[in-house]
Amino acid sequence: MAYPYRLELTEEQRAELRGLVGSGTAPARMLTRARILLKADHGERGPGWADAAIVGALDVNASTVLRVRRGFVKNGLSATLERKRPDRVYERTLDGAQEARLIAIACAETPEGADHWSLRLLAEELVRLEVVSTISHETVRQTLKKNAVKPWLVEQWCLAPTADPAFVWHMEDVLDVYQRPYDARRPVVCLDETSRQLLGEVRAPRRTIPGHPAQYDPEYVRGGVANRFLATEPLRGWRTVMVSDQRTRRDFARCIKDLVDVHYPEAERIVLVLDQLNTHSPASLYTAFPPAEAKRLADKLEIHYTPKHGSWLNMAELELSVLQRQCLKQRLADRAAMEREATAWARRRNNQTKRITWQFTTADARIKLRHLYPAFEA
């Protein structure tokens, strides 16, 4: 039977195709075209399958088989596998100067009425500024991807000033504390706090059943705000959560008293890592307790402060993030519910002895964060 675009493979081509199919690492479409060529080979050592047999065996369309035959006869093996015409000239939509202009726009402030640069908004801006006469958002996407620019993504991060000796001093002080070996008499404890809005259900949510996910009504009841203190001892794999109605000096002082008298009564000194919130001070103890009691509690503390705009150095923030992701995404109507859920979460984590392995050191900081250090002439 005569076939249009009859193809005959050489031994080298046949070996190349078999190696490609055998590796299984090429894109699926390329592997399919290679299999079609091997089956449709009408050379002396080829199987010479009919198109109908190839369609049934490889689950492809007859038009696909014909297109592969035609591509091989007209353009050769490489062009058929890649599906690229060797004589086609691919013109760049944007030249170097236009690409630079696109990057500059994507890194600039967004226009009024938009909170971020979308691909279509960038395409419209390029046309408005007469950088190009027309451009698709897909071309904008490919250009930004090539230059590793993602203007639609915004990260919330503590931005430290450059060449700040105060930041560097506090950072290296905390990093040195994290390098201390475990000492039950002087435990290293990280403490941080954050607040959360309390939300109650108006209608009871529906649990997951086979075939249907859990459902909840978007309407909710506001229950105010609750504050949670989280203290963690990373080397021991221990943490505790204390919930309060407010985040005042008195609340912080009661949290410290619990640490000293309840959780670490046998410790000689608690090495405490805090951020520089105004309430995180021994002065808060004198606000809440008589002078003798405040002095007793303060004498049990060795405080090390993270830098301003550097609270990410406090390992308690890592635990707060895990608490939020694992436990507090649900709606909690009141402080008692939050306290119950947070306590159960902390108990489970403590039973599993979940530790924090801190790897960032002072030596790393002097390399990766060298822009924070003042410059000196050699």
C-alpha positions in Angstrom: 0.0 0.0 0.0 1.4 3.4 -1.0 1.6 6.0 1.8 1.9 9.7 1.3 5.3 10.9 2.6 6.7 7.4 2.9 9.7 7.5 5.3 12.7 5.2 5.6 15.1 5.6 8.6 18.8 5.0 8.5 20.4 2.8 11.2 21.8 5.9 12.9 18.3 7.5 13.0 16.7 4.3 14.2 19.3 3.9 17.0 18.8 7.6 18.0 15.0 7.2 18.3 15.3 3.9 20.2 17.7 5.5 22.7 15.3 8.5 23.1 12.3 6.3 23.7 14.3 4.0 26.1 15.5 6.9 28.2 11.9 8.1 28.9 13.2 11.5 29.9 12.2 13.5 26.9 8.9 15.5 26.8 5.8 13.4 26.2 5.1 14.8 22.8 8.6 14.2 21.6 8.4 10.6 22.8 5.1 10.1 20.9 6.6 11.5 17.7 9.7 9.2 18.1 7.4 6.1 18.5 5.4 7.1 15.4 8.6 7.4 13.3 9.8 4.0 14.5 6.4 2.3 13.7 6.1 4.1 10.3 9.6 3.2 9.2 9.3 1.5 5.7 13.0 0.8 5.5 14.5 -2.7 5.2 14.6 -3.2 8.9 11.5 -1.2 9.8 8.1 -2.6 10.8 6.3 -0.5 8.3 3.0 -0.3 10.2 -0.1 1.1 8.6 -1.4 4.4 9.9 -4.5 2.8 11.3 -2.4 0.4 13.3 -0.2 3.2 14.7 -3.3 5.2 15.6 -4.7 2.2 17.6 -1.4 1.3 19.3 -0.3 4.8 20.3 -3.8 6.3 20.8 -3.1 9.3 18.5 -5.0 10.9 15.7 -4.5 9.9 12.1 -3.7 13.6 11.3 -0.9 13.4 13.9 0.7 10.4 12.1 0.4 12.2 8.8 1.9 15.4 10.2 4.9 13.5 11.6 5.5 11.7 8.2 5.3 15.0 6.4 7.6 16.7 8.8 10.2 14.0 8.5 10.2 13.9 4.7 10.3 17.7 4.4 12.4 18.8 7.4 14.4 15.8 8.6 14.5 14.0 12.0 15.6 16.8 14.3 13.0 19.3 13.1 10.3 16.7 13.3 11.1 15.8 16.9 11.4 19.5 18.0 8.5 20.6 15.7 10.5 23.6 14.6 10.9 24.7 11.0 14.6 25.0 10.2 13.9 27.8 7.8 11.8 29.9 10.2 13.3 33.0 11.6 12.1 33.8 15.1 12.0 37.5 15.7 12.3 39.0 19.2 9.1 40.8 20.2 11.2 43.1 22.5 14.7 44.2 22.0 17.2 44.8 24.8 16.1 48.4 25.4 12.4 47.5 25.4 13.1 44.6 27.8 14.9 47.0 30.1 12.0 49.4 30.0 9.6 46.6 30.9 11.7 45.6 33.9 11.9 49.2 35.0 8.1 49.6 34.9 7.6 46.3 36.7 9.9 47.4 39.5 8.3 50.9 39.8 5.3 51.9 41.9 2.0 50.7 40.7 -0.5 53.2 39.2 -3.4 54.6 41.2 -6.3 52.2 41.3 -4.2 49.0 41.3 -2.3 47.3 44.2 0.1 45.4 42.0 1.3 45.1 38.4 -0.6 42.4 36.6 0.6 41.0 33.2 -2.2 42.7 31.3 -1.6 46.0 33.2 2.1 45.9 32.2 1.2 45.2 28.6 -1.2 48.2 28.6 1.4 50.4 30.1 4.0 49.5 27.5 1.5 50.4 24.7 0.5 53.7 26.5 4.1 54.8 26.9 4.7 53.9 23.2 7.4 51.4 24.0 5.7 49.0 21.6 2.7 49.4 19.4 1.1 46.1 20.6 2.1 43.3 22.9 0.4 40.3 24.5 0.4 39.6 28.2 2.0 36.2 27.4 5.0 37.9 25.9 5.2 40.1 29.1 5.1 36.9 31.2 7.9 35.2 29.3 10.1 38.2 29.4 9.6 38.7 33.2 10.2 34.9 33.8 13.5 35.1 31.9 14.6 38.0 34.0 13.3 36.5 37.3 10.9 39.4 38.0 7.6 38.8 39.7 5.9 42.1 40.3 2.6 40.4 41.4 4.3 38.9 44.5 4.9 41.0 47.6 6.5 39.6 50.8 6.0 41.1 54.2 9.5 41.2 55.8 11.3 43.2 58.4 13.5 45.5 56.4 16.6 46.5 58.3 18.6 49.7 57.5 22.0 49.4 55.9 25.3 49.9 57.8 23.5 50.0 61.2 25.9 49.2 64.1 23.0 48.9 66.6 21.3 46.2 64.4 24.6 44.3 64.0 25.4 44.4 67.8 22.0 43.0 68.8 22.0 40.4 66.0 25.4 39.0 66.9 24.5 39.0 70.6 21.4 36.9 69.9 23.3 34.6 67.5 26.0 34.0 70.1 23.3 33.0 72.6 21.9 30.5 70.1 25.3 28.8 70.0 25.4 28.0 73.7 25.2 24.4 74.6 22.2 23.1 76.5 22.3 24.0 80.2 19.3 23.1 82.4 20.4 25.7 85.0 20.5 28.5 82.4 17.9 27.6 79.8 17.7 29.7 76.6 14.0 30.7 76.2 12.6 32.7 73.3 9.4 34.7 74.0 7.1 36.6 71.6 3.5 37.6 71.5 0.9 38.4 68.9 -2.9 39.2 68.9 -5.7 37.5 67.0 -9.3 38.5 66.3 -11.9 36.2 67.8 -14.6 35.0 65.4 -17.7 32.9 66.2 -20.0 30.9 64.0 -23.5 32.1 63.2 -24.5 28.8 61.7 -22.9 25.4 62.6 -20.4 24.3 60.0 -20.8 21.0 58.2 -18.2 18.3 58.6 -16.5 16.4 55.7 -18.6 13.5 54.3 -17.7 11.2 51.4 -18.1 13.2 48.2 -18.4 16.6 49.9 -15.8 18.8 51.6 -16.4 20.6 54.9 -18.5 23.7 54.6 -18.8 26.8 56.7 -20.9 29.9 56.3 -19.0 33.2 55.5 -21.1 35.1 58.1 -19.4 35.3 61.5 -19.7 37.0 64.9 -17.0 39.3 66.2 -15.7 38.3 69.6 -13.1 40.9 70.2 -9.3 40.3 70.2 -7.1 38.0 72.3 -3.4 38.2 72.8 -1.2 35.1 73.0 2.3 34.8 74.5 4.5 32.0 73.2 7.6 30.9 75.0 9.8 28.1 73.6 13.0 26.5 74.7 14.4 25.3 71.3 17.1 22.9 72.5 14.7 21.0 74.7 11.8 21.0 72.2 9.4 22.6 74.6 6.9 25.4 74.3 3.9 26.9 76.1 1.2 29.4 75.1 -0.4 31.9 77.5 -3.5 33.7 76.4 -4.6 37.1 77.7 -7.3 39.7 76.9 -4.7 42.5 76.3 -1.1 43.0 75.6 -0.2 45.4 78.5 2.8 45.6 80.8 0.9 43.7 83.4 0.1 40.9 81.0 3.8 40.6 80.1 4.7 40.6 83.8 2.3 37.8 84.6 3.8 35.8 81.7 7.3 36.3 83.1 6.1 35.2 86.6 4.7 32.0 85.1 8.1 31.3 83.4 10.1 31.9 86.6 7.8 30.2 89.2 5.9 27.6 87.3 8.0 26.4 84.3 11.6 27.1 85.6 11.5 27.2 89.4 14.9 25.4 89.6 16.8 27.5 87.1 19.5 29.8 88.3 18.8 32.2 85.5 16.5 32.2 82.4 18.4 33.4 79.3 15.5 35.2 77.6 15.4 36.4 74.0 12.9 39.2 73.3 12.1 41.7 70.7 12.2 45.4 71.5 8.5 46.0 72.1 8.0 48.7 74.7 6.4 46.3 77.2 9.2 43.8 77.0 11.2 45.2 79.8 11.9 44.5 83.5 10.2 47.8 84.1 6.9 46.0 83.4 7.6 43.8 86.5 7.6 47.0 88.7 4.3 48.0 87.1 2.6 44.7 88.1 4.3 43.7 91.4 5.7 45.3 94.6 9.4 46.3 94.3 10.7 43.2 96.2 8.8 40.8 94.0 9.7 42.6 90.8 13.4 42.6 91.8 13.2 38.9 92.6 11.8 38.1 89.1 14.1 40.5 87.3 17.2 38.9 89.0 16.2 35.6 87.5 16.4 36.9 83.9 19.3 37.4 81.5 17.6 39.3 78.6 19.0 39.6 75.1 17.0 41.8 72.6 16.7 41.1 68.9 17.5 44.2 66.7 14.7 46.6 65.7 13.3 45.4 62.4 15.0 42.1 63.1 12.4 40.2 65.1 12.9 37.3 62.7 15.9 36.4 64.8 13.6 35.4 67.6 12.9 31.7 67.3 9.5 32.2 69.0 8.3 33.6 65.7 8.8 30.2 64.1 6.7 28.6 66.7 4.0 31.3 66.3 3.9 30.6 62.6 3.5 26.9 63.2 0.7 27.6 65.8 -1.1 29.7 63.3 -0.9 27.2 60.4 -1.6 24.1 62.4 -4.1 25.3 65.0 -5.5 28.8 64.7 -6.8 29.0 61.2 -10.1 27.9 62.5 -12.7 30.2 63.9 -12.5 30.6 67.7 -15.3 32.4 69.4 -13.7 33.4 72.7 -10.6 33.5 74.7 -11.4 30.1 76.4 -11.6 28.4 73.0 -8.3 29.9 71.9 -6.6 28.9 75.2 -8.0 25.3 74.9 -6.9 24.8 71.3 -3.4 26.4 71.8 -2.8 24.4 75.0 -3.7 21.1 73.2 -1.4 22.1 70.3 1.5 22.9 72.6 1.0 19.6 74.5 1.1 17.6 71.3 4.2 19.4 70.1 5.9 18.9 73.4 5.1 15.2 73.5 6.7 14.9 70.1 9.7 16.9 71.3 9.7 19.1 68.2 13.0 21.0 68.3 14.2 24.0 66.3 17.5 23.5 64.6 19.0 27.0 64.2 21.7 27.0 61.5 22.3 30.8 61.0 25.5 31.9 62.8 27.5 35.1 63.2 30.0 33.9 60.5 27.0 33.5 58.1 25.7 36.9 59.0 29.0 38.6 58.2 28.8 37.1 54.7 25.1 37.1 53.8 24.2 40.3 55.6 27.4 42.3 55.1 25.4 45.2 53.8 24.2 45.7 57.4 27.8 46.2 58.7 29.6 49.5 58.5 32.3 49.6 55.8 35.9 50.0 56.7 38.9 50.8 54.5 41.5 48.0 54.3 
